[in-house]
Amino acid sequence: METISYRVTGMTCAGCARAMTRALTAQGASAPAEIDLAQGRVTVAGLDDRQVQAAAEAAGFVYVGRAA
């Protein structure tokens, strides 16, 4: 399954990473997500753009889009 990276802003701590991971899991992520707080990057497999956006917003963060 393809792994895609996304830009998500507003994540600043380990609690934020846990909240984002829980939200991605609730959307059906097929593997644990990688959260890079410093870069504001979420890397995940098994979700489409809309699902990642929904997860970010549910966790209280701002979905920016796919990372370059």
mmCIF file as Biopython writes it, N, C-alpha, C and O atoms, coordinates in Angstrom:
data_model
#
loop_
_atom_site.group_PDB
_atom_site.id
_atom_site.type_symbol
_atom_site.label_atom_id
_atom_site.label_alt_id
_atom_site.label_comp_id
_atom_site.label_asym_id
_atom_site.label_entity_id
_atom_site.label_seq_id
_atom_site.pdbx_PDB_ins_code
_atom_site.Cartn_x
_atom_site.Cartn_y
_atom_site.Cartn_z
_atom_site.occupancy
_atom_site.B_iso_or_equiv
_atom_site.auth_seq_id
_atom_site.auth_asym_id
_atom_site.pdbx_PDB_model_num
ATOM 1   N N  . MET A ? 1  ? 0.848   -1.178 0.000  1.0 0.0 1  A 1 
ATOM 2   C CA . MET A ? 1  ? 0.000   0.000  0.000  1.0 0.0 1  A 1 
ATOM 3   C C  . MET A ? 1  ? 0.895   1.242  0.000  1.0 0.0 1  A 1 
ATOM 4   O O  . MET A ? 1  ? 1.912   1.296  0.691  1.0 0.0 1  A 1 
ATOM 5   N N  . GLU A ? 2  ? 0.494   2.223  -0.781 1.0 0.0 2  A 1 
ATOM 6   C CA . GLU A ? 2  ? 1.284   3.443  -0.937 1.0 0.0 2  A 1 
ATOM 7   C C  . GLU A ? 2  ? 1.255   4.301  0.325  1.0 0.0 2  A 1 
ATOM 8   O O  . GLU A ? 2  ? 0.209   4.490  0.946  1.0 0.0 2  A 1 
ATOM 9   N N  . THR A ? 3  ? 2.420   4.810  0.684  1.0 0.0 3  A 1 
ATOM 10  C CA . THR A ? 3  ? 2.549   5.725  1.812  1.0 0.0 3  A 1 
ATOM 11  C C  . THR A ? 3  ? 2.645   7.141  1.259  1.0 0.0 3  A 1 
ATOM 12  O O  . THR A ? 3  ? 3.434   7.408  0.352  1.0 0.0 3  A 1 
ATOM 13  N N  . ILE A ? 4  ? 1.840   8.047  1.806  1.0 0.0 4  A 1 
ATOM 14  C CA . ILE A ? 4  ? 1.802   9.436  1.334  1.0 0.0 4  A 1 
ATOM 15  C C  . ILE A ? 4  ? 2.037   10.369 2.508  1.0 0.0 4  A 1 
ATOM 16  O O  . ILE A ? 4  ? 1.565   10.114 3.616  1.0 0.0 4  A 1 
ATOM 17  N N  . SER A ? 5  ? 2.770   11.454 2.264  1.0 0.0 5  A 1 
ATOM 18  C CA . SER A ? 5  ? 3.030   12.462 3.288  1.0 0.0 5  A 1 
ATOM 19  C C  . SER A ? 5  ? 2.135   13.675 3.062  1.0 0.0 5  A 1 
ATOM 20  O O  . SER A ? 5  ? 1.878   14.080 1.929  1.0 0.0 5  A 1 
ATOM 21  N N  . TYR A ? 6  ? 1.672   14.236 4.162  1.0 0.0 6  A 1 
ATOM 22  C CA . TYR A ? 6  ? 0.784   15.395 4.147  1.0 0.0 6  A 1 
ATOM 23  C C  . TYR A ? 6  ? 1.314   16.455 5.086  1.0 0.0 6  A 1 
ATOM 24  O O  . TYR A ? 6  ? 1.996   16.145 6.063  1.0 0.0 6  A 1 
ATOM 25  N N  . ARG A ? 7  ? 1.001   17.710 4.791  1.0 0.0 7  A 1 
ATOM 26  C CA . ARG A ? 7  ? 1.326   18.818 5.691  1.0 0.0 7  A 1 
ATOM 27  C C  . ARG A ? 7  ? 0.116   19.083 6.566  1.0 0.0 7  A 1 
ATOM 28  O O  . ARG A ? 7  ? -0.998  19.269 6.076  1.0 0.0 7  A 1 
ATOM 29  N N  . VAL A ? 8  ? 0.355   19.099 7.874  1.0 0.0 8  A 1 
ATOM 30  C CA . VAL A ? 8  ? -0.689  19.381 8.870  1.0 0.0 8  A 1 
ATOM 31  C C  . VAL A ? 8  ? -0.074  20.337 9.878  1.0 0.0 8  A 1 
ATOM 32  O O  . VAL A ? 8  ? 0.949   20.017 10.483 1.0 0.0 8  A 1 
ATOM 33  N N  . THR A ? 9  ? -0.677  21.501 10.071 1.0 0.0 9  A 1 
ATOM 34  C CA . THR A ? 9  ? -0.119  22.476 11.001 1.0 0.0 9  A 1 
ATOM 35  C C  . THR A ? 9  ? -0.862  22.456 12.326 1.0 0.0 9  A 1 
ATOM 36  O O  . THR A ? 9  ? -2.011  22.022 12.412 1.0 0.0 9  A 1 
ATOM 37  N N  . GLY A ? 10 ? -0.179  22.934 13.355 1.0 0.0 10 A 1 
ATOM 38  C CA . GLY A ? 10 ? -0.774  23.051 14.674 1.0 0.0 10 A 1 
ATOM 39  C C  . GLY A ? 10 ? -0.333  21.967 15.643 1.0 0.0 10 A 1 
ATOM 40  O O  . GLY A ? 10 ? -0.661  22.035 16.828 1.0 0.0 10 A 1 
ATOM 41  N N  . MET A ? 11 ? 0.399   20.975 15.171 1.0 0.0 11 A 1 
ATOM 42  C CA . MET A ? 11 ? 0.883   19.906 16.050 1.0 0.0 11 A 1 
ATOM 43  C C  . MET A ? 11 ? 2.190   20.365 16.682 1.0 0.0 11 A 1 
ATOM 44  O O  . MET A ? 11 ? 3.143   20.702 15.979 1.0 0.0 11 A 1 
ATOM 45  N N  . THR A ? 12 ? 2.232   20.377 18.022 1.0 0.0 12 A 1 
ATOM 46  C CA . THR A ? 12 ? 3.417   20.914 18.694 1.0 0.0 12 A 1 
ATOM 47  C C  . THR A ? 12 ? 4.035   19.993 19.741 1.0 0.0 12 A 1 
ATOM 48  O O  . THR A ? 12 ? 5.136   20.264 20.221 1.0 0.0 12 A 1 
ATOM 49  N N  . CYS A ? 13 ? 3.345   18.906 20.104 1.0 0.0 13 A 1 
ATOM 50  C CA . CYS A ? 13 ? 3.855   18.092 21.205 1.0 0.0 13 A 1 
ATOM 51  C C  . CYS A ? 13 ? 3.479   16.621 21.007 1.0 0.0 13 A 1 
ATOM 52  O O  . CYS A ? 13 ? 2.765   16.264 20.070 1.0 0.0 13 A 1 
ATOM 53  N N  . ALA A ? 14 ? 3.978   15.786 21.912 1.0 0.0 14 A 1 
ATOM 54  C CA . ALA A ? 14 ? 3.688   14.354 21.838 1.0 0.0 14 A 1 
ATOM 55  C C  . ALA A ? 14 ? 2.192   14.082 21.959 1.0 0.0 14 A 1 
ATOM 56  O O  . ALA A ? 14 ? 1.681   13.149 21.340 1.0 0.0 14 A 1 
ATOM 57  N N  . GLY A ? 15 ? 1.491   14.881 22.743 1.0 0.0 15 A 1 
ATOM 58  C CA . GLY A ? 15 ? 0.042   14.726 22.862 1.0 0.0 15 A 1 
ATOM 59  C C  . GLY A ? 15 ? -0.651  15.002 21.537 1.0 0.0 15 A 1 
ATOM 60  O O  . GLY A ? 15 ? -1.626  14.335 21.189 1.0 0.0 15 A 1 
ATOM 61  N N  . CYS A ? 16 ? -0.151  15.979 20.801 1.0 0.0 16 A 1 
ATOM 62  C CA . CYS A ? 16 ? -0.696  16.278 19.471 1.0 0.0 16 A 1 
ATOM 63  C C  . CYS A ? 16 ? -0.477  15.092 18.532 1.0 0.0 16 A 1 
ATOM 64  O O  . CYS A ? 16 ? -1.372  14.715 17.776 1.0 0.0 16 A 1 
ATOM 65  N N  . ALA A ? 17 ? 0.711   14.513 18.589 1.0 0.0 17 A 1 
ATOM 66  C CA . ALA A ? 17 ? 1.013   13.363 17.735 1.0 0.0 17 A 1 
ATOM 67  C C  . ALA A ? 17 ? 0.088   12.196 18.072 1.0 0.0 17 A 1 
ATOM 68  O O  . ALA A ? 17 ? -0.398  11.514 17.169 1.0 0.0 17 A 1 
ATOM 69  N N  . ARG A ? 18 ? -0.158  11.963 19.346 1.0 0.0 18 A 1 
ATOM 70  C CA . ARG A ? 18 ? -1.078  10.884 19.748 1.0 0.0 18 A 1 
ATOM 71  C C  . ARG A ? 18 ? -2.492  11.161 19.266 1.0 0.0 18 A 1 
ATOM 72  O O  . ARG A ? 18 ? -3.173  10.254 18.786 1.0 0.0 18 A 1 
ATOM 73  N N  . ALA A ? 19 ? -2.941  12.405 19.390 1.0 0.0 19 A 1 
ATOM 74  C CA . ALA A ? 19 ? -4.289  12.767 18.943 1.0 0.0 19 A 1 
ATOM 75  C C  . ALA A ? 19 ? -4.420  12.566 17.433 1.0 0.0 19 A 1 
ATOM 76  O O  . ALA A ? 19 ? -5.437  12.056 16.963 1.0 0.0 19 A 1 
ATOM 77  N N  . MET A ? 20 ? -3.412  12.958 16.681 1.0 0.0 20 A 1 
ATOM 78  C CA . MET A ? 20 ? -3.450  12.797 15.230 1.0 0.0 20 A 1 
ATOM 79  C C  . MET A ? 20 ? -3.423  11.323 14.862 1.0 0.0 20 A 1 
ATOM 80  O O  . MET A ? 20 ? -4.143  10.898 13.959 1.0 0.0 20 A 1 
ATOM 81  N N  . THR A ? 21 ? -2.614  10.550 15.541 1.0 0.0 21 A 1 
ATOM 82  C CA . THR A ? 21 ? -2.542  9.113  15.279 1.0 0.0 21 A 1 
ATOM 83  C C  . THR A ? 21 ? -3.884  8.440  15.549 1.0 0.0 21 A 1 
ATOM 84  O O  . THR A ? 21 ? -4.330  7.602  14.766 1.0 0.0 21 A 1 
ATOM 85  N N  . ARG A ? 22 ? -4.524  8.804  16.651 1.0 0.0 22 A 1 
ATOM 86  C CA . ARG A ? 22 ? -5.851  8.244  16.967 1.0 0.0 22 A 1 
ATOM 87  C C  . ARG A ? 22 ? -6.868  8.611  15.891 1.0 0.0 22 A 1 
ATOM 88  O O  . ARG A ? 22 ? -7.672  7.774  15.481 1.0 0.0 22 A 1 
ATOM 89  N N  . ALA A ? 23 ? -6.832  9.851  15.440 1.0 0.0 23 A 1 
ATOM 90  C CA . ALA A ? 23 ? -7.777  10.301 14.421 1.0 0.0 23 A 1 
ATOM 91  C C  . ALA A ? 23 ? -7.550  9.576  13.094 1.0 0.0 23 A 1 
ATOM 92  O O  . ALA A ? 23 ? -8.510  9.233  12.404 1.0 0.0 23 A 1 
ATOM 93  N N  . LEU A ? 24 ? -6.297  9.343  12.737 1.0 0.0 24 A 1 
ATOM 94  C CA . LEU A ? 24 ? -5.992  8.613  11.508 1.0 0.0 24 A 1 
ATOM 95  C C  . LEU A ? 24 ? -6.440  7.157  11.615 1.0 0.0 24 A 1 
ATOM 96  O O  . LEU A ? 24 ? -6.964  6.589  10.657 1.0 0.0 24 A 1 
ATOM 97  N N  . THR A ? 25 ? -6.232  6.567  12.775 1.0 0.0 25 A 1 
ATOM 98  C CA . THR A ? 25 ? -6.668  5.188  13.000 1.0 0.0 25 A 1 
ATOM 99  C C  . THR A ? 25 ? -8.185  5.085  12.895 1.0 0.0 25 A 1 
ATOM 100 O O  . THR A ? 25 ? -8.705  4.121  12.334 1.0 0.0 25 A 1 
ATOM 101 N N  . ALA A ? 26 ? -8.891  6.065  13.427 1.0 0.0 26 A 1 
ATOM 102 C CA . ALA A ? 26 ? -10.355 6.081  13.351 1.0 0.0 26 A 1 
ATOM 103 C C  . ALA A ? 26 ? -10.834 6.177  11.905 1.0 0.0 26 A 1 
ATOM 104 O O  . ALA A ? 26 ? -11.926 5.709  11.582 1.0 0.0 26 A 1 
ATOM 105 N N  . GLN A ? 27 ? -10.021 6.783  11.030 1.0 0.0 27 A 1 
ATOM 106 C CA . GLN A ? 27 ? -10.371 6.889  9.614  1.0 0.0 27 A 1 
ATOM 107 C C  . GLN A ? 27 ? -10.033 5.612  8.845  1.0 0.0 27 A 1 
ATOM 108 O O  . GLN A ? 27 ? -10.423 5.464  7.687  1.0 0.0 27 A 1 
ATOM 109 N N  . GLY A ? 28 ? -9.305  4.684  9.489  1.0 0.0 28 A 1 
ATOM 110 C CA . GLY A ? 28 ? -9.001  3.410  8.845  1.0 0.0 28 A 1 
ATOM 111 C C  . GLY A ? 28 ? -7.593  3.270  8.308  1.0 0.0 28 A 1 
ATOM 112 O O  . GLY A ? 28 ? -7.364  2.463  7.407  1.0 0.0 28 A 1 
ATOM 113 N N  . ALA A ? 29 ? -6.643  4.027  8.830  1.0 0.0 29 A 1 
ATOM 114 C CA . ALA A ? 29 ? -5.252  3.904  8.383  1.0 0.0 29 A 1 
ATOM 115 C C  . ALA A ? 29 ? -4.808  2.450  8.518  1.0 0.0 29 A 1 
ATOM 116 O O  . ALA A ? 29 ? -5.103  1.793  9.517  1.0 0.0 29 A 1 
ATOM 117 N N  . SER A ? 30 ? -4.100  1.953  7.508  1.0 0.0 30 A 1 
ATOM 118 C CA . SER A ? 30 ? -3.732  0.541  7.491  1.0 0.0 30 A 1 
ATOM 119 C C  . SER A ? 30 ? -2.453  0.240  8.262  1.0 0.0 30 A 1 
ATOM 120 O O  . SER A ? 30 ? -2.149  -0.927 8.511  1.0 0.0 30 A 1 
ATOM 121 N N  . ALA A ? 31 ? -1.713  1.247  8.639  1.0 0.0 31 A 1 
ATOM 122 C CA . ALA A ? 31 ? -0.470  1.074  9.396  1.0 0.0 31 A 1 
ATOM 123 C C  . ALA A ? 31 ? -0.290  2.293  10.285 1.0 0.0 31 A 1 
ATOM 124 O O  . ALA A ? 31 ? -0.885  3.340  10.030 1.0 0.0 31 A 1 
ATOM 125 N N  . PRO A ? 32 ? 0.519   2.170  11.320 1.0 0.0 32 A 1 
ATOM 126 C CA . PRO A ? 32 ? 0.753   3.342  12.171 1.0 0.0 32 A 1 
ATOM 127 C C  . PRO A ? 32 ? 1.324   4.513  11.359 1.0 0.0 32 A 1 
ATOM 128 O O  . PRO A ? 32 ? 2.184   4.326  10.499 1.0 0.0 32 A 1 
ATOM 129 N N  . ALA A ? 33 ? 0.840   5.691  11.643 1.0 0.0 33 A 1 
ATOM 130 C CA . ALA A ? 33 ? 1.309   6.894  10.948 1.0 0.0 33 A 1 
ATOM 131 C C  . ALA A ? 33 ? 2.638   7.349  11.538 1.0 0.0 33 A 1 
ATOM 132 O O  . ALA A ? 33 ? 2.937   7.101  12.707 1.0 0.0 33 A 1 
ATOM 133 N N  . GLU A ? 34 ? 3.418   8.012  10.712 1.0 0.0 34 A 1 
ATOM 134 C CA . GLU A ? 34 ? 4.634   8.676  11.177 1.0 0.0 34 A 1 
ATOM 135 C C  . GLU A ? 34 ? 4.302   10.156 11.284 1.0 0.0 34 A 1 
ATOM 136 O O  . GLU A ? 34 ? 3.841   10.771 10.323 1.0 0.0 34 A 1 
ATOM 137 N N  . ILE A ? 35 ? 4.540   10.719 12.458 1.0 0.0 35 A 1 
ATOM 138 C CA . ILE A ? 35 ? 4.253   12.135 12.698 1.0 0.0 35 A 1 
ATOM 139 C C  . ILE A ? 35 ? 5.576   12.858 12.934 1.0 0.0 35 A 1 
ATOM 140 O O  . ILE A ? 35 ? 6.320   12.511 13.851 1.0 0.0 35 A 1 
ATOM 141 N N  . ASP A ? 36 ? 5.868   13.856 12.113 1.0 0.0 36 A 1 
ATOM 142 C CA . ASP A ? 36 ? 7.067   14.684 12.268 1.0 0.0 36 A 1 
ATOM 143 C C  . ASP A ? 36 ? 6.599   16.059 12.725 1.0 0.0 36 A 1 
ATOM 144 O O  . ASP A ? 36 ? 6.163   16.876 11.914 1.0 0.0 36 A 1 
ATOM 145 N N  . LEU A ? 37 ? 6.693   16.310 14.024 1.0 0.0 37 A 1 
ATOM 146 C CA . LEU A ? 37 ? 6.210   17.572 14.587 1.0 0.0 37 A 1 
ATOM 147 C C  . LEU A ? 37 ? 6.985   18.767 14.057 1.0 0.0 37 A 1 
ATOM 148 O O  . LEU A ? 37 ? 6.394   19.802 13.751 1.0 0.0 37 A 1 
ATOM 149 N N  . ALA A ? 38 ? 8.296   18.637 13.945 1.0 0.0 38 A 1 
ATOM 150 C CA . ALA A ? 38 ? 9.134   19.755 13.517 1.0 0.0 38 A 1 
ATOM 151 C C  . ALA A ? 38 ? 8.797   20.202 12.094 1.0 0.0 38 A 1 
ATOM 152 O O  . ALA A ? 38 ? 8.830   21.395 11.792 1.0 0.0 38 A 1 
ATOM 153 N N  . GLN A ? 39 ? 8.479   19.262 11.236 1.0 0.0 39 A 1 
ATOM 154 C CA . GLN A ? 39 ? 8.181   19.569 9.837  1.0 0.0 39 A 1 
ATOM 155 C C  . GLN A ? 39 ? 6.688   19.730 9.571  1.0 0.0 39 A 1 
ATOM 156 O O  . GLN A ? 39 ? 6.292   20.136 8.479  1.0 0.0 39 A 1 
ATOM 157 N N  . GLY A ? 40 ? 5.855   19.412 10.572 1.0 0.0 40 A 1 
ATOM 158 C CA . GLY A ? 40 ? 4.413   19.469 10.362 1.0 0.0 40 A 1 
ATOM 159 C C  . GLY A ? 40 ? 3.980   18.485 9.298  1.0 0.0 40 A 1 
ATOM 160 O O  . GLY A ? 40 ? 3.168   18.804 8.429  1.0 0.0 40 A 1 
ATOM 161 N N  . ARG A ? 41 ? 4.530   17.285 9.376  1.0 0.0 41 A 1 
ATOM 162 C CA . ARG A ? 41 ? 4.315   16.278 8.340  1.0 0.0 41 A 1 
ATOM 163 C C  . ARG A ? 41 ? 3.720   15.010 8.945  1.0 0.0 41 A 1 
ATOM 164 O O  . ARG A ? 41 ? 4.147   14.539 9.998  1.0 0.0 41 A 1 
ATOM 165 N N  . VAL A ? 42 ? 2.734   14.480 8.253  1.0 0.0 42 A 1 
ATOM 166 C CA . VAL A ? 42 ? 2.091   13.225 8.627  1.0 0.0 42 A 1 
ATOM 167 C C  . VAL A ? 42 ? 2.274   12.276 7.452  1.0 0.0 42 A 1 
ATOM 168 O O  . VAL A ? 42 ? 1.913   12.613 6.325  1.0 0.0 42 A 1 
ATOM 169 N N  . THR A ? 43 ? 2.829   11.095 7.699  1.0 0.0 43 A 1 
ATOM 170 C CA . THR A ? 43 ? 3.005   10.097 6.657  1.0 0.0 43 A 1 
ATOM 171 C C  . THR A ? 43 ? 2.170   8.888  7.028  1.0 0.0 43 A 1 
ATOM 172 O O  . THR A ? 43 ? 2.299   8.338  8.122  1.0 0.0 43 A 1 
ATOM 173 N N  . VAL A ? 44 ? 1.305   8.477  6.097  1.0 0.0 44 A 1 
ATOM 174 C CA . VAL A ? 44 ? 0.333   7.435  6.409  1.0 0.0 44 A 1 
ATOM 175 C C  . VAL A ? 44 ? 0.011   6.617  5.155  1.0 0.0 44 A 1 
ATOM 176 O O  . VAL A ? 44 ? 0.124   7.107  4.032  1.0 0.0 44 A 1 
ATOM 177 N N  . ALA A ? 45 ? -0.390  5.370  5.370  1.0 0.0 45 A 1 
ATOM 178 C CA . ALA A ? 45 ? -0.815  4.494  4.274  1.0 0.0 45 A 1 
ATOM 179 C C  . ALA A ? 45 ? -2.273  4.104  4.475  1.0 0.0 45 A 1 
ATOM 180 O O  . ALA A ? 45 ? -2.754  4.003  5.603  1.0 0.0 45 A 1 
ATOM 181 N N  . GLY A ? 46 ? -2.957  3.890  3.375  1.0 0.0 46 A 1 
ATOM 182 C CA . GLY A ? 46 ? -4.308  3.364  3.448  1.0 0.0 46 A 1 
ATOM 183 C C  . GLY A ? 46 ? -5.420  4.388  3.528  1.0 0.0 46 A 1 
ATOM 184 O O  . GLY A ? 46 ? -6.582  4.019  3.695  1.0 0.0 46 A 1 
ATOM 185 N N  . LEU A ? 47 ? -5.092  5.673  3.414  1.0 0.0 47 A 1 
ATOM 186 C CA . LEU A ? 47 ? -6.114  6.719  3.456  1.0 0.0 47 A 1 
ATOM 187 C C  . LEU A ? 47 ? -5.999  7.605  2.235  1.0 0.0 47 A 1 
ATOM 188 O O  . LEU A ? 47 ? -4.921  7.746  1.657  1.0 0.0 47 A 1 
ATOM 189 N N  . ASP A ? 48 ? -7.120  8.205  1.844  1.0 0.0 48 A 1 
ATOM 190 C CA . ASP A ? 48 ? -7.055  9.189  0.768  1.0 0.0 48 A 1 
ATOM 191 C C  . ASP A ? 48 ? -6.988  10.593 1.374  1.0 0.0 48 A 1 
ATOM 192 O O  . ASP A ? 48 ? -7.064  10.763 2.591  1.0 0.0 48 A 1 
ATOM 193 N N  . ASP A ? 49 ? -6.845  11.577 0.513  1.0 0.0 49 A 1 
ATOM 194 C CA . ASP A ? 49 ? -6.671  12.962 0.966  1.0 0.0 49 A 1 
ATOM 195 C C  . ASP A ? 49 ? -7.827  13.419 1.862  1.0 0.0 49 A 1 
ATOM 196 O O  . ASP A ? 49 ? -7.606  14.066 2.886  1.0 0.0 49 A 1 
ATOM 197 N N  . ARG A ? 50 ? -9.047  13.081 1.474  1.0 0.0 50 A 1 
ATOM 198 C CA . ARG A ? 50 ? -10.224 13.512 2.256  1.0 0.0 50 A 1 
ATOM 199 C C  . ARG A ? 50 ? -10.227 12.905 3.656  1.0 0.0 50 A 1 
ATOM 200 O O  . ARG A ? 50 ? -10.617 13.562 4.621  1.0 0.0 50 A 1 
ATOM 201 N N  . GLN A ? 51 ? -9.793  11.656 3.763  1.0 0.0 51 A 1 
ATOM 202 C CA . GLN A ? 51 ? -9.753  11.009 5.069  1.0 0.0 51 A 1 
ATOM 203 C C  . GLN A ? 51 ? -8.693  11.641 5.963  1.0 0.0 51 A 1 
ATOM 204 O O  . GLN A ? 51 ? -8.920  11.818 7.160  1.0 0.0 51 A 1 
ATOM 205 N N  . VAL A ? 52 ? -7.556  11.978 5.403  1.0 0.0 52 A 1 
ATOM 206 C CA . VAL A ? 52 ? -6.503  12.635 6.187  1.0 0.0 52 A 1 
ATOM 207 C C  . VAL A ? 52 ? -6.979  14.017 6.618  1.0 0.0 52 A 1 
ATOM 208 O O  . VAL A ? 52 ? -6.746  14.424 7.756  1.0 0.0 52 A 1 
ATOM 209 N N  . GLN A ? 53 ? -7.636  14.736 5.727  1.0 0.0 53 A 1 
ATOM 210 C CA . GLN A ? 53 ? -8.172  16.048 6.088  1.0 0.0 53 A 1 
ATOM 211 C C  . GLN A ? 53 ? -9.190  15.914 7.218  1.0 0.0 53 A 1 
ATOM 212 O O  . GLN A ? 53 ? -9.161  16.695 8.169  1.0 0.0 53 A 1 
ATOM 213 N N  . ALA A ? 54 ? -10.079 14.946 7.126  1.0 0.0 54 A 1 
ATOM 214 C CA . ALA A ? 54 ? -11.085 14.734 8.170  1.0 0.0 54 A 1 
ATOM 215 C C  . ALA A ? 54 ? -10.425 14.394 9.497  1.0 0.0 54 A 1 
ATOM 216 O O  . ALA A ? 54 ? -10.859 14.872 10.546 1.0 0.0 54 A 1 
ATOM 217 N N  . ALA A ? 55 ? -9.386  13.577 9.463  1.0 0.0 55 A 1 
ATOM 218 C CA . ALA A ? 55 ? -8.675  13.208 10.690 1.0 0.0 55 A 1 
ATOM 219 C C  . ALA A ? 55 ? -8.007  14.423 11.312 1.0 0.0 55 A 1 
ATOM 220 O O  . ALA A ? 55 ? -8.091  14.631 12.523 1.0 0.0 55 A 1 
ATOM 221 N N  . ALA A ? 56 ? -7.338  15.233 10.480 1.0 0.0 56 A 1 
ATOM 222 C CA . ALA A ? 56 ? -6.656  16.422 10.991 1.0 0.0 56 A 1 
ATOM 223 C C  . ALA A ? 56 ? -7.653  17.372 11.640 1.0 0.0 56 A 1 
ATOM 224 O O  . ALA A ? 56 ? -7.414  17.876 12.737 1.0 0.0 56 A 1 
ATOM 225 N N  . GLU A ? 57 ? -8.765  17.614 10.965 1.0 0.0 57 A 1 
ATOM 226 C CA . GLU A ? 57 ? -9.765  18.536 11.505 1.0 0.0 57 A 1 
ATOM 227 C C  . GLU A ? 57 ? -10.420 17.982 12.768 1.0 0.0 57 A 1 
ATOM 228 O O  . GLU A ? 57 ? -10.702 18.737 13.699 1.0 0.0 57 A 1 
ATOM 229 N N  . ALA A ? 58 ? -10.665 16.671 12.810 1.0 0.0 58 A 1 
ATOM 230 C CA . ALA A ? 58 ? -11.258 16.059 14.000 1.0 0.0 58 A 1 
ATOM 231 C C  . ALA A ? 58 ? -10.328 16.179 15.207 1.0 0.0 58 A 1 
ATOM 232 O O  . ALA A ? 58 ? -10.782 16.301 16.345 1.0 0.0 58 A 1 
ATOM 233 N N  . ALA A ? 59 ? -9.014  16.142 14.940 1.0 0.0 59 A 1 
ATOM 234 C CA . ALA A ? 59 ? -8.031  16.246 16.021 1.0 0.0 59 A 1 
ATOM 235 C C  . ALA A ? 59 ? -7.720  17.698 16.379 1.0 0.0 59 A 1 
ATOM 236 O O  . ALA A ? 59 ? -6.975  17.957 17.324 1.0 0.0 59 A 1 
ATOM 237 N N  . GLY A ? 60 ? -8.290  18.653 15.626 1.0 0.0 60 A 1 
ATOM 238 C CA . GLY A ? 60 ? -8.093  20.064 15.941 1.0 0.0 60 A 1 
ATOM 239 C C  . GLY A ? 60 ? -6.927  20.725 15.234 1.0 0.0 60 A 1 
ATOM 240 O O  . GLY A ? 60 ? -6.452  21.774 15.668 1.0 0.0 60 A 1 
ATOM 241 N N  . PHE A ? 61 ? -6.458  20.120 14.143 1.0 0.0 61 A 1 
ATOM 242 C CA . PHE A ? 61 ? -5.322  20.667 13.404 1.0 0.0 61 A 1 
ATOM 243 C C  . PHE A ? 61 ? -5.780  21.168 12.030 1.0 0.0 61 A 1 
ATOM 244 O O  . PHE A ? 61 ? -6.932  20.984 11.635 1.0 0.0 61 A 1 
ATOM 245 N N  . VAL A ? 62 ? -4.853  21.803 11.318 1.0 0.0 62 A 1 
ATOM 246 C CA . VAL A ? 62 ? -5.155  22.360 10.004 1.0 0.0 62 A 1 
ATOM 247 C C  . VAL A ? 62 ? -4.493  21.521 8.930  1.0 0.0 62 A 1 
ATOM 248 O O  . VAL A ? 62 ? -3.268  21.403 8.880  1.0 0.0 62 A 1 
ATOM 249 N N  . TYR A ? 63 ? -5.312  20.941 8.075  1.0 0.0 63 A 1 
ATOM 250 C CA . TYR A ? 63 ? -4.841  20.168 6.928  1.0 0.0 63 A 1 
ATOM 251 C C  . TYR A ? 63 ? -4.416  21.138 5.844  1.0 0.0 63 A 1 
ATOM 252 O O  . TYR A ? 63 ? -5.201  21.996 5.442  1.0 0.0 63 A 1 
ATOM 253 N N  . VAL A ? 64 ? -3.177  21.017 5.361  1.0 0.0 64 A 1 
ATOM 254 C CA . VAL A ? 64 ? -2.670  21.903 4.320  1.0 0.0 64 A 1 
ATOM 255 C C  . VAL A ? 64 ? -2.719  21.209 2.953  1.0 0.0 64 A 1 
ATOM 256 O O  . VAL A ? 64 ? -3.041  21.843 1.948  1.0 0.0 64 A 1 
ATOM 257 N N  . GLY A ? 65 ? -2.407  19.934 2.915  1.0 0.0 65 A 1 
ATOM 258 C CA . GLY A ? 65 ? -2.409  19.173 1.660  1.0 0.0 65 A 1 
ATOM 259 C C  . GLY A ? 65 ? -1.238  18.227 1.605  1.0 0.0 65 A 1 
ATOM 260 O O  . GLY A ? 65 ? -0.507  18.050 2.579  1.0 0.0 65 A 1 
ATOM 261 N N  . ARG A ? 66 ? -1.074  17.625 0.451  1.0 0.0 66 A 1 
ATOM 262 C CA . ARG A ? 66 ? 0.047   16.699 0.278  1.0 0.0 66 A 1 
ATOM 263 C C  . ARG A ? 66 ? 1.369   17.443 0.381  1.0 0.0 66 A 1 
ATOM 264 O O  . ARG A ? 66 ? 1.506   18.570 -0.094 1.0 0.0 66 A 1 
ATOM 265 N N  . ALA A ? 67 ? 2.336   16.790 1.010  1.0 0.0 67 A 1 
ATOM 266 C CA . ALA A ? 67 ? 3.673   17.376 1.140  1.0 0.0 67 A 1 
ATOM 267 C C  . ALA A ? 67 ? 4.421   17.178 -0.164 1.0 0.0 67 A 1 
ATOM 268 O O  . ALA A ? 67 ? 4.232   16.178 -0.856 1.0 0.0 67 A 1 
ATOM 269 N N  . ALA A ? 68 ? 5.260   18.123 -0.488 1.0 0.0 68 A 1 
ATOM 270 C CA . ALA A ? 68 ? 6.054   18.052 -1.724 1.0 0.0 68 A 1 
ATOM 271 C C  . ALA A ? 68 ? 7.182   17.048 -1.581 1.0 0.0 68 A 1 
ATOM 272 O O  . ALA A ? 68 ? 7.956   16.851 -2.518 1.0 0.0 68 A 1 
#
